[in-house]
Amino acid sequence: MTTALITGGTSGIGRATAHLFSRRGATVIVTGRDETRGQAVAAETGGRFIQADLAVPEDVRRLAAEAGEVDVLVNNAGYWELGPTADTTEAGFEAMNAVNVRAPFFLTAALAPPMAARGHGAIVNVSTMVAARGAAGMAAYGASKAALEALTRSWAAEFGPAGVRVNAVALGPSRTEVTQSMGDLLDTLAAASPLGRANEPDEVAQVIAYLAGEDARPITGAVLAVDAGRVATL
Ligand SMILES: NC(=O)c1ccc[n+]([C@@H]2O[C@H](COP(=O)([O-])OP(=O)(O)OC[C@H]3O[C@@H](n4cnc5c(N)ncnc54)[C@H](OP(=O)(O)O)[C@@H]3O)[C@@H](O)[C@H]2O)c1
């Protein structure tokens, strides 16, 4: 049976991904800071919740140790502080890089080698269209996710020969808890794409599950745009 560790599984896209993996028979481990939401998702999916703050290196090490052997790692947790470059604090910059780059790096460092030793495994990293296209107010966030996309390609090269695939999804506007507060702005942003729509969390989960699953066995090192065609077009 497949065991999947999903970071940021307490909310939004991560929670939808946990539910989908569970419906498909996987053993699910979710992680996040929020004990109440995490325990709820664990109960709903018949899985396990491990509380961890991914901005804290010790928590990342403990999470990897407590998760044990996993077949699928979804590096979904993300953190962003948006605003002009001149207003970005060093603490905010570091927090984005801690959660969006350092935590996936060291989780993968701990969990991919055992996958490689077993000869199979899949990692899916959750990025944003802002990694590939400039957006005012999103410089530090976009740069952190661009680093995650670079890691995706390097890990594909490093772990592919041992049978471990590593891919990413680059999301357009998606309707989750964090974007609820944006109100109409989410739909305005989504309207700029050819399909003119925002992603629903379950739709993103389906793509993540595809990349993690056997149907995607020829695919590694890919960054798949899940953005209603936004970055592919003028
Ligand atoms: N929604 C969008 O429009 C959109 C667009 C492009 C990319 N994305 C990416 O999609 C991913 C999921 O976002 P979402 O929209 O589903 O957001 P969300 O509903 O706010 O979920 C974010 C998740 O990340 C976890 N997280 C954040 N900081 C953490 C930390 N320090 N330690 C541990 N967990 C932490 C949160 O868990 P706790 O609260 O329990 O700590 C939560 O489960 C992110 O990587 C985001 O960058 C989203």
The ligand as an SDF file (V2000), in Angstrom:
LIG
                    3D

 48 52  0  0  0  0  0  0  0  0999 V2000
   -4.1610   29.2550   -3.5820 N   0  0  0  0  0  0  0  0  0  0  0  0
   -3.5120   29.7480   -4.6330 C   0  0  0  0  0  0  0  0  0  0  0  0
   -4.0700   30.5820   -5.4140 O   0  0  0  0  0  0  0  0  0  0  0  0
   -2.1080   29.2940   -4.9490 C   0  0  0  0  0  0  0  0  0  0  0  0
   -1.5240   29.7390   -6.1460 C   0  0  0  0  0  0  0  0  0  0  0  0
   -0.2260   29.3200   -6.4430 C   0  0  0  0  0  0  0  0  0  0  0  0
    0.4520   28.4730   -5.5970 C   0  0  0  0  0  0  0  0  0  0  0  0
   -0.1310   28.0650   -4.4340 N   0  0  0  0  0  0  0  0  0  0  0  0
    0.6410   27.1680   -3.5580 C   0  0  0  0  0  0  0  0  0  0  0  0
   -0.1830   26.0790   -3.1700 O   0  0  0  0  0  0  0  0  0  0  0  0
    0.2600   25.5910   -1.9030 C   0  0  0  0  0  0  0  0  0  0  0  0
   -0.9470   25.3830   -0.9900 C   0  0  0  0  0  0  0  0  0  0  0  0
   -1.5880   26.6300   -0.7950 O   0  0  0  0  0  0  0  0  0  0  0  0
   -3.1240   26.7650   -0.3670 P   0  0  0  0  0  0  0  0  0  0  0  0
   -3.7340   27.7440   -1.2970 O   0  0  0  0  0  0  0  0  0  0  0  0
   -3.7320   25.4280   -0.2120 O   0  0  0  0  0  0  0  0  0  0  0  0
   -2.9420   27.5330    1.0160 O   0  0  0  0  0  0  0  0  0  0  0  0
   -3.5520   27.2800    2.4760 P   0  0  0  0  0  0  0  0  0  0  0  0
   -4.9730   26.8320    2.3760 O   0  0  0  0  0  0  0  0  0  0  0  0
   -3.2460   28.5080    3.2480 O   0  0  0  0  0  0  0  0  0  0  0  0
   -2.6440   26.0980    3.0110 O   0  0  0  0  0  0  0  0  0  0  0  0
   -1.2820   26.3220    3.3030 C   0  0  0  0  0  0  0  0  0  0  0  0
   -0.7870   25.1180    4.0660 C   0  0  0  0  0  0  0  0  0  0  0  0
    0.6060   25.3100    4.3460 O   0  0  0  0  0  0  0  0  0  0  0  0
    0.8200   25.0400    5.7140 C   0  0  0  0  0  0  0  0  0  0  0  0
    1.9070   25.8650    6.2370 N   0  0  0  0  0  0  0  0  0  0  0  0
    2.1410   27.1730    6.0250 C   0  0  0  0  0  0  0  0  0  0  0  0
    3.2140   27.5920    6.7550 N   0  0  0  0  0  0  0  0  0  0  0  0
    3.6430   26.4960    7.4440 C   0  0  0  0  0  0  0  0  0  0  0  0
    4.6820   26.2690    8.3710 C   0  0  0  0  0  0  0  0  0  0  0  0
    5.5050   27.2500    8.7790 N   0  0  0  0  0  0  0  0  0  0  0  0
    4.8350   25.0300    8.8800 N   0  0  0  0  0  0  0  0  0  0  0  0
    4.0060   24.0310    8.5180 C   0  0  0  0  0  0  0  0  0  0  0  0
    3.0000   24.1830    7.6370 N   0  0  0  0  0  0  0  0  0  0  0  0
    2.8210   25.4000    7.1180 C   0  0  0  0  0  0  0  0  0  0  0  0
   -0.4960   25.3730    6.4220 C   0  0  0  0  0  0  0  0  0  0  0  0
   -0.6090   24.5620    7.5840 O   0  0  0  0  0  0  0  0  0  0  0  0
   -0.8870   25.1740    9.0600 P   0  0  0  0  0  0  0  0  0  0  0  0
   -1.7290   26.3840    8.9020 O   0  0  0  0  0  0  0  0  0  0  0  0
   -1.5530   24.0330    9.7850 O   0  0  0  0  0  0  0  0  0  0  0  0
    0.4750   25.4400    9.5920 O   0  0  0  0  0  0  0  0  0  0  0  0
   -1.5200   24.9420    5.3850 C   0  0  0  0  0  0  0  0  0  0  0  0
   -1.8620   23.5860    5.5390 O   0  0  0  0  0  0  0  0  0  0  0  0
    1.2910   26.5970   -1.3820 C   0  0  0  0  0  0  0  0  0  0  0  0
    2.5910   26.0920   -1.5700 O   0  0  0  0  0  0  0  0  0  0  0  0
    1.0770   27.8130   -2.2680 C   0  0  0  0  0  0  0  0  0  0  0  0
    2.2640   28.5650   -2.4200 O   0  0  0  0  0  0  0  0  0  0  0  0
   -1.3990   28.4500   -4.0950 C   0  0  0  0  0  0  0  0  0  0  0  0
  1  2  1  0
  2  3  2  0
  2  4  1  0
  4  5  1  0
  4 48  2  0
  5  6  2  0
  6  7  1  0
  7  8  2  0
  8  9  1  0
  8 48  1  0
  9 10  1  0
  9 46  1  0
 10 11  1  0
 11 12  1  0
 11 44  1  0
 12 13  1  0
 13 14  1  0
 14 15  2  0
 14 16  1  0
 14 17  1  0
 17 18  1  0
 18 19  2  0
 18 20  1  0
 18 21  1  0
 21 22  1  0
 22 23  1  0
 23 24  1  0
 23 42  1  0
 24 25  1  0
 25 26  1  0
 25 36  1  0
 26 27  1  0
 26 35  1  0
 27 28  2  0
 28 29  1  0
 29 30  1  0
 29 35  2  0
 30 31  1  0
 30 32  2  0
 32 33  1  0
 33 34  2  0
 34 35  1  0
 36 37  1  0
 36 42  1  0
 37 38  1  0
 38 39  2  0
 38 40  1  0
 38 41  1  0
 42 43  1  0
 44 45  1  0
 44 46  1  0
 46 47  1  0
M  CHG  2   8   1  16  -1
M  END
$$$$
